[in-house]
Amino acid sequence: MPLRKITTLFFDIGGVILTNGWDSVARRAAISKFQLDSAEFETRHAQVNPAWERGEMSLEEYLARTVFYSERKFSLKEFEDFMYAQSQALPESLEFVRRVARSGRYLMAAINNEAAEINAYRIQQFGLRDIFAAFFSSCYVGLRKPDVGIYQMALRVMQRSGDECIFVDDRPENVKGAVSAGLSAIQFQNVAQLSAELKGFGLQLTES
C-alpha cells in the first residue's frame, strides 16, 4: 500500500527557526548581567516554569517568583526587555521555512513550548503569522511537548491524520512524542539535512 501523501507540516520554533526564547543560555546571560544568585534562580525557575509555559501564570507572576521576590537595583521592565531581546532569528532555517510556506503546497502550523508573553512577542517580531496557519503553543493549549496530547490536539484541530503529517523539532524527546502520536517526525540539525529528509518523504520544496 503506498504511503499517504504528506499534506501538513508541524514545526517547533525555538532551536529550529529561532533561538530558544528563555533557555539555559539566555538565563545564564541574565544571571551574569543582573548579578543573580545562579543556584537560587535556577531552582526557582524549575519550580514555576512548567506552569508558566502551560499558561497558568503571567510573566509578571513568573518574575515575582524567580527574580523580584526581593528588592532589586533594576526594574521589572529592564528585565523583561532583556528576556525579549534573547530571541533571534536563525536566518537560514527561517528563510527555508518561509519558502516552503510560500510554495502553498502544505498546511503549516507550529507546535512549541513557550510562555504566553514571549510567544506573542516572537510571533509578532519575526512575522510567524505569515508562515503558520495555527500555533499549538503550550501556553494556549495547557499541554507541553513531549506530552502525546499536544500532538493529538493539533491533529484533531487541523483535521489531519498522523500519516499525512510531519513534525520537525530539534529535541529527540519531542520527536519521539510526535512519533508516539502517529506522526512522522524529523530531528532538525541543519537546513541541508532537513531539506534532504523532507524530500525523502516526497515533498516538493520549490515555490510555485
N, C-alpha and C positions, 0 to 999 in steps of 0.2 A: 504494500500500500504506500503511495507516495506521501511525503511529508506535506502537511498543510502549508500553504503559502503564508509567509510572515506578513502581518498587516500592521503590527503595533510594536513600538519601541519604548521601553521604560528606561529612564536614566536616573542614576544618582547624580547629585550636583557637586557636593564637596569632594575633592580628590579626583574628579573626572573632568568637569568643565570649569570649576572654580576651585580656589584653595578652600580648605575647610574653614567653616565660619568661626568656631571657637574651640579649637582642638588644643592638644597639649603644647604645640609650638606657640600658638597665639597666647595661651595662658602663661607660658614661661616668659614671653616678651612683656606681658602685663606685670608679672611679678617683678621683673627687673626694673621696668620703667617706674612703677609706683611703689617700689620697695615694700612689697608684701611678704609676709611670712609664707614661704612656699608650702611647707607641710600643712599648715593650718588651712591655707586657701584651697589646696587640692583636696583635703579631707572634706571641707565644707562643700566644695563643688560636687564631689562624688555623691554626697548625701542628697543634693537637691536637683542635680542635672536631669535625671530621668523624668521627674515631674515637670521640670521646666520644658524639656523637649516634647512632652506629651501635651503641652498647652495648659497645664494645671496651675501655673503661676506666671506672673508677668516678669519682664526683665528687671523692673524696679524691685520686685519681691526677691528675685534671684540675687540681685546685688546687695540687698539688705541682709541676706543670709550669708553671703560669701565675702563681702568687702566692707559694707557700711554698717556692720554691727558695732563698730566703734568709730570715734571721730577720726576724720582723715584730713590731710592738708590739700587734697584735691577734691573737685566736685563730682557729683554723680554724672553730669553731662560730659565732663572731661573723660571719665572712664568709659561711658557709653560710646563716645566718639572714637576712642581708641579701639574699642571692640569692633565697631563697624569697619574701621579702616583696615582691619586684618583681612578682609575679604578682597581677593584679587582674582582677575581672570587668569585662566590657563589658556593663553591665546590660541594655540594651535588646535587644541581639542574643542574649545568653544566655537571656533570658526568651522571646524569639521561638523559639529552637531548642527550649527546653523545651516550649512549647506545641505545636510540630509533633510532638515525641516523644509528648506526652500524647494526641494525636489517635489514635495507634495505627494509622495508615494506612500508615506507611512503616517499613521496616527502616532503622536509622540506625547508622552507625559513623564512627569518626574515622580520618583519615589525617594524621599530623603528624610533623614532625621535632622530636625532643626527647630530651634525655639522661634516663636512667632515673630518677634521684632526683627531678629537677624534675617529670618527667612524672607520677610516682606521687603527689607532693605535690599537683599541680594536680587530678588525678582525684579524690583524696580531699577536698581543701579545697573544691572547687566542685561536688561531687555529680555528677560527669560520668557515673558508672555508671548514674544514673537516666535518662540521655539516650541513651547509646550502648550497643549490644549488643556491640561489639568495638572494640579500639584497635589500629590498624595503625601503631604508633609506631616511628620509625626505630630506637630503642634496643632494641626487641623483635625486629624483623624483619631488622635488619642492612642496610637499604636506606634511602636518603634521597630525598625529593622533590627535583627533578623526575624522578628515575630512573623510567623507564616500569615497571620491575619491581615497584615498590611498589604501583602501581595494579593491575597484573596479579595480584599475590599477593592483594590484597583481593578482587578479583573471584572468584578461584579458591576462596578460603576461604569466602566468603559465598555461593558457588554462584549467581552472578549473571552475566548478560551485560552488556556495556557499554551497550547501547542501552536498558536499563531502569534505568540509574543516572545520578545527577547528583552531581558533586563541586563543593564550594564552597571557595574559597581566596582570600585577598587578594592573592596574588602572581601576576603574569602568567605567570612561567615554570612555576609549579606547575599552573596552569590548562592551559597548553599540554601539559605532561606527561600530564595526565589525558586530554586530547583525543587525544593520540597513542596512548594505551592503549585508545581506543574508547569512553570515557565522554563524556557531555555534561558541560559544566562552566560555572560562573558565577564571575566575578571579583567578590568581595564588596567593596562600597563602603559601604553602609549598609543598615539593615533595610528601609526602604521600597523601595529598589532590588532587594534580594534577594527580598522578598515578591512584587514585580511580576514578576520573571523566573521565579520558581518557578511562579506562577500561569500564566505564559505556556507552561509545559510541561504544563499541565493539572492541577497539584497542587491539592488541597483542603487548606487550611491551618487551618481551624477545628477545634476539638476535637469529638470525637464526642458 
